[in-house]
Amino acid sequence: MDNTISSTSLSNISSLGSRLKDLSGTQGRISTGLRINNPKDNSSVFAIAQQVSGNLSGVTAIKSSLNHAEASVNTAVAAGQAASDLVLEMKSKAIQANQPGLDDASRKALNQEFKQMSDQLNTLTSSASFNNTNLVQNGAEGVDVLMSQDGEKFRIEGQDLSPENLGFDNLSLESAEGAAEALDTVNEAIDTVSAAVADLGSSASRLEQQAQFTTSLDNVLKEGLGNMVDADLGTETAKNAAEKVKTELGLKSLAIANAGPNAMKSLFPG
């Protein structure tokens, strides 16, 4: 039997192969959502997209660094504000203890309240931690925050607001001399705490601005990358439907082309 494939069949096979390749490409873009999946799709765009993806990874790391630093500083600012309120209350007790003619019972009561506030301040500052970073505890150390992919760093200085650092350890309101010393110490502490909170607030503002910029940069890079490599799913879906129809017609055409010679042969038996 003559199994020679006609030139028409060869042409149909070639056309069908091209359509199947187009259909496969369209379905790949739909499944991945990407127009550029590898260097074969568009080598120059793929190379640029890889660079942008690298920048995005760096920006993501910077965002993480800034978010952690922001949370740590905001925790410290909140603790600083609470410490400031406590120290002001302690000043009130110290002033009351400086009243002439105050009896011993009143002095002891004021001293007890003063000590309780000092203990509360210690609890507050020692617990003002975010992810093991505490900027206001006893012996607080500063931290360096990575601000950009170029390695730029911003130093956040620690602000020790503990009772020990503020000089409250050995104060007593049970005598007139002790009350006078306590008032002087508390007044100095108010200045110290105010300056510390101001410094922490300034750091928080700087970090917030950088975080906003980094977020904007992240959005711009993502949008740019998407414009380069993302597929238009609406267009690709329509192309997919059209290419399926073309493929089905190609298969039918090939079947008809292959059936033609056999039909002719049936007219000449033997």
Buried (B, 14 or more C-beta within 10 A) or exposed (E): EEEEEEEBBEEBBEBBEEBBEBBEBBBBBBEEEBBBBEEEBBEEBBEBBEEBEEBBEBBEEBBEBBBBBBBBBBBBBBBBBBBBEBBEBBBBBBBBBBEEEBEEEBBEBBBEBBBEBBEBBBEBBBEBBBEEBBBBBBEBEEBEBBBBBEEEEBEBEBBBBBBEBBBBEEBBBBBBEBBBBBBEBBEEBBEBBEEBBEBBBEBBEBBBEBBEBBBEBBEEBEEBBBEBBBBEEEEBBEBBEEBBEBBEEBBEBBEEBBEEBEEEEEEEEE
